[in-house]
Amino acid sequence: MKILKIITILVFTVILQGCIAILAGSTAVATKIAQDPRTLGTQIDDNLLKLRVTNELVKDQQIRKYTHIIVTAYQNKILLTGQSPKIELIKRAKLITSNISGIREIYNEIRNVKKVDFVTKIFDTWITTKIYVKLLTNNIIKLCKLKIITENNEVFVMGIVTQQEAESIVNLISHIRSIDSINTIFSIKNI
């Protein structure tokens, strides 16, 4: 009987820990949604656009086999980054993307080079992490206003910012080593 009580307490403890994790995760998501300068509708549209573009691109067997393409959506703008060994596949990726409704602008930044290796992808993630940490510790801007993508040492930054924030962001990123270029797709808001 005593063992049954102990097992019951342990089971409930594990179950309640899961509930707390779900509650904490839900709170974090709600906070990010509330602080994002885009409307909730635009945030949903962006996520759906990203899924639709990605889905259409992977339907093309050559694109799926020979390229590495990252799709990023922000304010109904699509950023295509990555690598392709063939220029015609880069053009095809943009054409496929342009046939999807709801997209305001397409930025095709797919490079005509072979796909990057795993080590480069890890290093790109490290660069993006360094950027987020620098932005966070310098209090330049709320991170939820930005999307930052690093592909093969090239940094792409999307977001809704003031002119001063844009200049501060680029200045901060330019001091991080190993970055080949900084590409911005900002919507400049007036204060």
N, C-alpha and C positions, 0 to 999 in steps of 0.2 A: 504494500500500500504506500509506504514511504517512497519507494522507487518510482511509482506511478506519479506521485506529486512532483518529484524532482524533474521527471521527464516532461510533465505538463508545463512546469514553469520554464524549462529550457526551450520548449517548442514555442510558447507564447513570447519569450524574450526574442527569439530569432524572428518571429513574425512581426513583432512590434518594431524591431530594428529596420526591417524592410519598409514599414510604413513611414518611419521617420525619414529614411533615405528618399522615398518617393515624395514626401512632403517638402523636404529641403530642395530636391531637384525641381519640383513644380514651382516653388517660390523663386528660385534662380531664373527659371524660364520666364515667369511672369514679370520679374524685375527687368530683364533684358528687353522684353517686348514693350514694356512701359517706357523705358528710357530711349529706345530707338527712335530717331527723328522721323522715320517713315511711319505712315499710318499702319494699323494692323492689317488692313486690306492689302496695302502695298507689300508688306512683309510676306503675306500669304501668296500673293501673286508672284513675287520673286522666287519663293520656294517652288511653286508649281512650274514656273518658267524654266528654272534650272533642271527640274526633273524631266520636263517635256523635251528640252533641247538634248539633254544627256541621252534620253531614251531614243530619240530620233537618230542621234549620231551613232549609237552602238548597233542600230539596225543595219548600218552600212558595214559589210564585212571587211572591206579594205581599210576603212577608217579604224574599225575595232582592232584589226590585226597589226597595222603598221604604224599607228599614231599613238601618242599619249596626249589627250586633250582634257583640260580642266575647264569646266563651265562654272562661271560665277555670275550671279544675277544681283543687281542692286538698282532699285528704282526703275524697274522694267528695262534696264540696260543689261546687255549680255556681254561679258568679257570671255573670250576664248583664248586660253593660254596653253602652251605645251609645245610638242615637237612633232614634226612629220618629215620623213625623208623625201616626200614628193610634193611639189608645189600644187599639183592638181588635187591632192587630198585636202590641202589647206583651203583651196577655193571651194571644194565640194562641201567642206564643213561649214563654211560661211553660207553657202547657198542653202543647205539643209536648214540651218538656223534661221535664215531670212524667210523661210516658208512657214514659220511658226507665228501664229497671231499673238498680239499683245506685247511684242517687243518694240521699244522705242528706238533703240540704237544698238548696233553690234560693233564691238571692238575686237577685230581679229588679230590677235597677237601670237598666233601659232608660228613658231620658227621653223624654217626649212633646214632642220638638222636631224640626226638620228635621235631616237628616244634616249633620255637620260637614264643613267643606271641608278641602282638603289642607293648607293652612297651619296650621289648628288641629291636625290630626293630627301634623304635624311639631313643633309647640309642645308637644303632649302628650308626645311622645317625649322632648323636651328636658327637661321637668319630671321624667319618670320617671328619666332619666339623672342629673339633679342629685340626686334622692333616693338613688339607688344609690351615687353618689360620696360623698355626705355620710355615709351609713350605713357605707360602707367606711372612710372616713378617720376616723370617730369610734369605730370598733371597738365599736359597740353590740351587734351581732348578726351571726352568719354569714348572708350574703346568701342562701345556699341554703335557709334556713328560711322565706323570704318569697316571695310573688308580689306584684308591684306593677303596677297598671294605672292609667293616667291617661286619662280620657275627658272632653274638653271642660272642662279645668281641674279636674275632680274626681278625687281620688286614692282608689283602693281598695287596701287592703293585706290580704292573707290570709297566715296562717302559724301555726306552733306556737311560742308564746313564753311566757315567764314574765310575771307582772304587771308587774314592773319593766321588762323589755324592751319591753312594750307601751306603757307610759307614756313611755319614752325615745324610742321610734320616733315616736309621735304628736307629742311635743314637738319633736323634730328637724324633722319634716316641716312642722309649723306655722310654722316660721321661714323657709320657702322662699316667695318672692314668687310671685304669680299663681295661687295655688291657691285655688279657691273653697270646697272642703270636703274633709275627710278622712273616709273611711268604712273602718272596720276590721271584719274578719271573722277574729278570732283564736280559736284554741283555746288557752286558758291552761293551761299545765302547772305543776304544783307542783314545787318544787325538792326 
